[in-house]
Structure formats: structure tokens, C-alpha cells
Amino acid sequence: MLNVNLKIAIKASIDAGVEIMKVYKSDFDVEYKSDASPLTIADKNANEVINSYLLKTDIPIISEENAQVDYNIRKNWKKCWIVDPLDGTKEFVKRNGEFTVNIALIENGKPLLGVIYVPASKELYYADVLQMKAFYLQLSSAEITIDDVEKKSKEIISTKANADEVKVVGSRSHMNQDTLDFVENLKIDHTKVEIVSKGSSLKFCLVAEGNADIYPRFAPTMEWDTAAGQAICEALGIKVISKETNDSLLYNKENLLNPWFLVSS
């Protein structure tokens, strides 16, 4: 039986995906934020849909598209939602399909539940960290009921890596020299090192499914970029480790910017 909050997050992500695809199939304008990252009406519309679901839970929300609450208030939150209504806006603008809806529930800084939905392909990933279970479903229609989601989903079984071969997942839009140096160092201990490029939080999904072994992220990300992916990975025993603390990434920090991190089983 799925957790009630997980059901809400799944429904919110799928319905947000419907709004995203309406824009995706149209001629849309692109704005740019102060940090030069793109923003479209799809981000805003998806955020409104997600807020309409999550506000009913009476759990506060941290979303990329919401006004950020001062830390003096946030630090007293035991639980909160962390949301990216459209992760991979650069991929959305390029129309390559590699963008996601990310929703995570956090308790005391740690992911409890996570949902990643891929609107272009109607693929759904979700996890309950306390239950140590993660699931995948290829939807035939976005009109699916939560009961059918639960019945039709398949549990993700994390596969063991081949010690001689390593697949490294890299960002479609943010590959840099530090990451390339990391890959070169892997070649010392492994006979074959392959780079697999992917956009948005789908990088976490590749590692979760065993289609990649390591995801090094040595470039800026925000908490909403990683919380849902971390929940899915941690439910499978895959670690998301901060390069600053050598421990798991934490959430609802004073600064919502993540340190560099490494995802690996």
C-alpha cells in the first residue's frame, strides 16, 4: 500500500507533466533568470498544479518557482516538500525530451519519498526510502489512476556493477573539466570507462536502474535538482555523498545550493 503523501506526489507530478507537454507542443517564449538559466510558462504552469496538490497536505513547500521562505522560519520545519516543477529546462528548450518533474518529501533534512516523472516519455520513477523500495512504470496514458499506478508499477532491482567496466553518467548540458579529470582517474583502475550523457534528474534514474555506475556532479545544483533522485537512489542502497562532508546530501539547509557530490553504489 503506497504512502498517502507518495500518492499525492505521484498524481501531482503526472498532472504537472500534462501541463508541461501542452507548452512543449506549442511555440513558447523563453525568459532568462538572473543566473542566466532559462524559464518558460511550462515551469510556472507545472508549479501551480503541484502547489494545488501539495498545499492540501499542510506540509510547507520549497520549490524552485516559489518565493523562498526565510531560513529563520524554514529551520523549524520538521518536514517539507522540495519541488522542481520542470527540471532540465535547457533540455525542454532543446526539445530532446530529457526533462522531468521532481517532487520529494524531506524529514529532518533527509529524503523520505521521491517522485521523478518524465512527461515526454510518460515514464514514472518513485520511491519510499523507509520501505527501501523504488518503482518504475511506463504509463500508457497520463489519465491513469493511482490505483492503476500501484498495480502496474514494477519494483526496481538495483544491479551489481561489473568491476572491470564503469559507466559514468554525465550532464547533457554541464560537463566540465573536473568531471573529465575524474573520468580519467577511473581509467587507472578499470579496463573500460564509458560516459553516458543524460539531462535533468534522469542521471539518478540511470544509476538506480543499473544503466550507469557512477554519477559525479562537480558543478552547481540546487536542492530541488537532487532531492527526488536521492530518495530513489537511497531506497535502493545507492549513496549520494557530499564531497564536502563525505556524508549524504542534506536538505532544507540555510543555503539551498548543494555541494559537489557523487552518486555511487
N, C-alpha and C positions, 0 to 999 in steps of 0.2 A: 504494500500500500504506500503510495507516494506521500511524502510530507506535504501538508496543506500549502505552505509557502512555496514549495517547489512547484506545485501545480499552478499556482498563481503566476510564478515567474515564467513557466513554460508557455502558458496562454498569452501572457503579455508579450513575450518575445516573438511568437508566431504572428500575432496581430500587428505588432510593430513592423514585422517583415512585410506584411501585406501593404502597409502604407509606404514603406521604402520602395517596393517594386513598382508602385504606381508612378513614383517620381522617376525611377530608373528607366522606365519605358517612355518617358517624355523628354522634351527639351527643357533641361533645367539650368538655372544660373548657379554659379559658384562664387561664394564670398570667401574672404580670407581673414582669419583672426589675426590678432597682434603678433602671434608667433609664426605666422605665415602658413598655418595649417588650414586646409580647406573646410568649408561649411556649406551645406546645402539645405534646402527646405525639407529634404528627407530626414536629416538629423533632427530637425525641430519637430516634424510630424511624428516620428517614431518616439521621441522623448515624451510627447504629450500622451500618446497611447500608453506607454509604460507607466508614466506617473498616474494615470487614471486607474490602473490596477494596483500599483504598489501603495498608493496613499490609503487605500482601504485597509491595509494591514496595520496601520498606526506605527509602523517602523520607519524611522527617518531615512531619507534618500540622499546619497551623494551621486550625482550624475554629471557627466561632462557638460551637459547642456542646461543644468540648473545653476542658479546663483549659489556660490559656495557659502556654506554656513561657517561662521567664525569658530576657530578651534576651541575657544573658551566654552562654547556650547557643545561642540562635537565631542570633546574629550569625555563628556559624561554619558555618551551613548554606549550602552552595552551591546546593542545590536544596530546594524544599519544595512541598507541595500547599497550596493555600488554598481552603477549602471553606465555602460557606453551604448547609447541607442543606435549608433552606427559606427562600428569600429572598422577602420580601413576606408575612410572617406576618399583617400587618394586612389584606392583600387576601384571604388564606386565611380569616381570621375573618369577613370580609365576604362570603365565598363568591362572589367575582366572577371567579375563575379566573386572575387575573393574579399568579401566584406561580411561582417557579422553583427548580430545583436548580442551584447554581453550583459548578463544580469547575475549578480552574486549576492548572497546573504552572508554578512560578516558578524561574528560574535567575539568580543574581546580581541579584536584585531586579526582574527583568523577566519578563513573561509569555511562556511558551513555547507552551503549549497551553491551550485553554479549551473548556469544555462548558457550555451552558445548556440545560436540559430543562424543558419546560412540562408538568407532569403532567396538568392538566385538559384540555388540547387535544392531548396527545401530540406536541407539536412539539419538534424537536431541532435545536439550532444547535451547531456545533463548529468548531474552527479549529486549524491548525498555523501559528504565526507565522513560523517559519524557512522553511517552504514557501510562505508568503504565500498560503495557501488557506483559505477558510472554506466551510462546507457547511450545508445545511438539509435536513431530512427531516420529512415528516408521517407519523408512524407509524400503521399501521392497528391494531397491537396492541403492547402492551408485552412480548409474548413474542418479539419479533423477535431474530434472531441478529445478531452483529456483522458477519458476512459479508454479510447482507442489508442492514444499515445502510450498509455501504460501497458495495454495488452500487446501492442505490436513492437515495442522497443526491444532491442537486443542488448544484453549486457556486454560491455566492452571488457575483453580479457587482455590485459597487457602482456605482450610477448617479450621473451628474453632476447637481448641483443646478441649478435654474433661478435665475439671478442675481436676477431681479425678485421671486421668491416664496420665502419662507423658512418652513419648518415647524419649529417649536421643540417638542421633546418635554419635557414637564414631569412631575413626580411626581404620581401619583394622590393621595398622602397627605401630601406635604411641600412644596407650592407656597408660596413666601414672597415678601416684598416685594422682596428683592434680585433674585430671578428675574423678577418682574414689571417691575422697572426695566430689566433687561437687555433684555427683550422690547420695551419702549417705545423704547429706543435703536436697536434694529434697524429700527424703522419709519422712521427718518430716511433710511436708505439703500435700503430695499426697499418696493416698492409694496404688497405683501401679506405680512403676517406672521400665521401661524396657529399656535395652540397645540394640540398633540396630547397628551392625558394618558394615562399608562400607569403601571402598577405594576411594582415589582421591577426586575430586570436586563433586562426586556423593552425598556426605554428604549434600551439599547445596540443591541438587535436591530433596532429601528426605524431607527436611523441606519445600521446595517450594510446593511440591505436597501434603503436609499434612500427609506423611507417617512417619514423626518424628516431634517432637515439639520443641526440643532444640538441638543445636549443640555447645557444649563448646569446644574451642580449646585452651588448655593451654600447647602448645608445639610450637616449631618454625615453621613458614610458611613464604613464600616469597609472594610478591605482585602478581606474576603470578599464585600462587596457589589459590588465592581467588577472584581476580577482576571479572571474568566472573560469578562466583557463587553469588557474592554480587549483581551484576547487576540483575540477575534473581530473587533473593530474594527481592531486593528493589522495583522491578517492581510490586511485589505482596504485598507491605507494610510490608515486614518482615525485621527487623533491623539486621545489622551486626555491633555490638558495641565493640569498643576497651575497654579493661579492664584498659588501662592507662588513656584515656581521657573521658570515658563514652559517647563517641560520635562515629559516623560512622567511619569505617576504611577509611583512605585516601591513595592516590596513587601518584606515581612519587615522593616519599619522597627522601631525601638525602640518607637515609639508606633504602634499599628495603625490609628489614626484617620487617614483621608485628609484632605488639604487640600481646599478648594473646587476644582472642576475644570470643564473644558469639553471636550466631545466634538464634533469637527467635522472634516469632510473638507476 
